[in-house]
Structure formats: C-alpha cells, structure tokens
Amino acid sequence: MTDRNYLNNLRVPTKENPLRILMSSCLAGITCGFDGTANGEYPSALKI
C-alpha cells in the first residue's frame, strides 16, 4: 500500500506538465468488455 510520505512528496501538476494517468478503456466507454460491452458509463472518468 502507498504510504502517506510518498503521497505528500508527489509533484504538483501544472498546465505545462499535467498529471498523466492510465485508465481502463472500458471506463472511457470503449466496448472492450469480454462480452462486448463498455461495462457502464462513467462520465466523471472522462472529465478533463
């Protein structure tokens, strides 16, 4: 588990150097589920 000290030392994202994360395509609405679905809609996951 990530400790509190590690989290406190993370850099602050800026407009020039934003925080980049990996996200499942299924959360973005792309049909990549094993049954051909997108596993629901998650509009908060798509906010910029």
LUMDO-456716 format. One record per residue (C-alpha): x, y, z. Coordinates in steps of 0.05 Angstrom, whole numbers, padded with zeros to 5 digits. Layout:
REM residues N
(site (X, Y, Z)),
...
***
This chain:
REM residues 48
(site (00000, 00000, 00000)),
(site (00024, 00070, -00016)),
(site (00047, 00107, 00046)),
(site (00029, 00177, 00066)),
(site (00101, 00203, 00059)),
(site (00103, 00181, -00014)),
(site (00037, 00216, -00029)),
(site (00059, 00280, 00005)),
(site (00122, 00282, -00038)),
(site (00086, 00276, -00105)),
(site (00096, 00335, -00152)),
(site (00041, 00386, -00163)),
(site (00013, 00381, -00234)),
(site (00015, 00445, -00276)),
(site (-00017, 00464, -00342)),
(site (00051, 00455, -00377)),
(site (00065, 00388, -00343)),
(site (-00002, 00356, -00324)),
(site (-00010, 00293, -00284)),
(site (-00018, 00234, -00332)),
(site (-00055, 00171, -00311)),
(site (-00073, 00105, -00342)),
(site (-00147, 00089, -00346)),
(site (-00184, 00028, -00370)),
(site (-00215, 00036, -00439)),
(site (-00280, 00007, -00411)),
(site (-00286, 00067, -00364)),
(site (-00278, 00113, -00424)),
(site (-00338, 00080, -00458)),
(site (-00299, 00038, -00508)),
(site (-00331, -00031, -00517)),
(site (-00274, -00074, -00491)),
(site (-00310, -00119, -00441)),
(site (-00307, -00194, -00450)),
(site (-00380, -00193, -00471)),
(site (-00373, -00135, -00519)),
(site (-00398, -00081, -00472)),
(site (-00367, -00019, -00443)),
(site (-00386, -00040, -00372)),
(site (-00428, 00022, -00360)),
(site (-00419, 00097, -00365)),
(site (-00371, 00135, -00321)),
(site (-00376, 00209, -00341)),
(site (-00332, 00231, -00282)),
(site (-00276, 00188, -00311)),
(site (-00277, 00228, -00375)),
(site (-00272, 00298, -00343)),
(site (-00212, 00337, -00365)),
***
